[in-house]
Amino acid sequence: MLSLSRSFTWLRDPEHVHNIIKLLLKQLVSKAPVMLFMKGHPDAPRCGFSKKTVAILGETGVKYDTFDILSDDEVRQGLKTFSNWPTYPQLYVKGELVGGLDIIKIFG
């Protein structure tokens, strides 16, 4: 008989869990060709920086998907480490970090 407690021992290994989270974040940032991680949603941004970023992207006409980082604390904290970028919003193009609002302003 299979023991569930032994089957999930890998969950106790912090390095293994870290690698799984890193893989999931990599998939999430690549979910769409252009991905914006922001506070709130495009129709209801929950901070001024997110609101400005949405406005700039709207002016360009670029299609993008979003993720509300306030809805998932593990994603919010993990993405900071994953990207080595401590603030939000964060814009990814083809799975690569472009930057935050300050960088987007330059290219927008």
Legacy VTK file of the C-alpha trace (Angstrom):
# vtk DataFile Version 3.0
C-alpha trace
ASCII
DATASET POLYDATA
POINTS 108 float
0.000 0.000 0.000
1.210 3.495 -0.886
1.879 5.776 2.041
0.817 9.327 1.287
3.110 10.750 3.936
6.091 9.189 2.143
4.801 10.123 -1.315
4.884 13.825 -0.511
8.171 14.011 1.393
9.616 16.047 -1.502
7.315 18.877 -0.353
9.452 19.171 2.765
12.568 19.900 0.713
12.784 23.717 0.446
15.042 23.578 -2.614
12.595 21.343 -4.458
9.656 23.588 -3.573
11.683 26.643 -4.677
12.386 24.994 -8.044
8.702 24.192 -8.535
7.691 27.782 -7.722
10.345 29.072 -10.126
8.992 26.809 -12.885
5.412 27.944 -12.232
6.460 31.608 -12.316
8.302 31.039 -15.596
5.104 29.583 -17.059
3.041 32.464 -15.695
5.252 35.215 -17.151
5.012 33.409 -20.516
1.225 32.953 -20.373
0.760 35.601 -23.106
3.207 37.308 -25.475
2.851 40.479 -23.355
2.104 39.983 -19.655
1.557 42.753 -17.112
1.760 41.989 -13.402
-0.080 44.788 -11.702
-2.104 45.761 -8.661
-5.725 45.311 -9.660
-7.122 44.910 -13.161
-6.934 47.141 -16.258
-10.490 48.364 -15.685
-9.859 48.882 -11.951
-6.159 49.494 -11.170
-5.411 49.601 -7.445
-2.401 51.913 -7.571
-1.292 54.928 -9.572
1.680 53.156 -11.149
-0.530 50.356 -12.461
-3.052 52.892 -13.732
-0.354 54.799 -15.642
1.079 51.585 -17.097
-2.350 50.475 -18.335
-2.861 53.917 -19.914
0.484 53.730 -21.743
-0.207 50.211 -22.989
-3.685 51.318 -24.064
-2.199 54.150 -26.122
0.100 51.737 -27.950
-2.726 49.370 -28.879
-0.637 46.361 -27.832
-2.700 43.369 -26.714
-1.670 42.092 -23.316
-2.817 39.886 -20.478
-2.638 40.789 -16.796
-2.248 39.175 -13.419
-3.442 40.879 -10.239
-0.531 40.378 -7.849
-2.733 41.350 -4.913
-4.738 38.165 -5.489
-1.818 35.826 -4.748
0.837 36.666 -2.164
3.118 33.791 -3.228
3.192 35.078 -6.802
3.651 38.663 -5.600
6.622 37.788 -3.388
8.060 35.084 -5.633
8.058 37.245 -8.755
10.171 39.883 -6.985
12.900 37.289 -6.463
12.380 35.589 -9.831
12.746 38.859 -11.742
15.163 40.582 -9.377
12.802 43.567 -9.656
11.325 44.634 -6.297
8.369 46.731 -7.417
5.153 46.522 -9.417
3.921 46.780 -12.077
6.216 44.440 -14.010
5.915 44.013 -17.776
7.104 40.860 -19.548
7.428 40.367 -23.296
7.857 36.790 -24.510
8.664 35.699 -20.956
11.405 38.304 -20.442
11.158 41.191 -17.994
11.075 44.579 -19.724
10.756 46.531 -16.477
8.409 48.679 -14.508
6.646 51.957 -15.180
9.881 53.957 -15.374
11.147 51.756 -18.235
7.730 51.531 -19.913
7.532 55.373 -19.991
10.750 55.456 -22.035
9.458 53.018 -24.640
5.795 54.070 -24.506
LINES 1 109
108 0 1 2 3 4 5 6 7 8 9 10 11 12 13 14 15 16 17 18 19 20 21 22 23 24 25 26 27 28 29 30 31 32 33 34 35 36 37 38 39 40 41 42 43 44 45 46 47 48 49 50 51 52 53 54 55 56 57 58 59 60 61 62 63 64 65 66 67 68 69 70 71 72 73 74 75 76 77 78 79 80 81 82 83 84 85 86 87 88 89 90 91 92 93 94 95 96 97 98 99 100 101 102 103 104 105 106 107
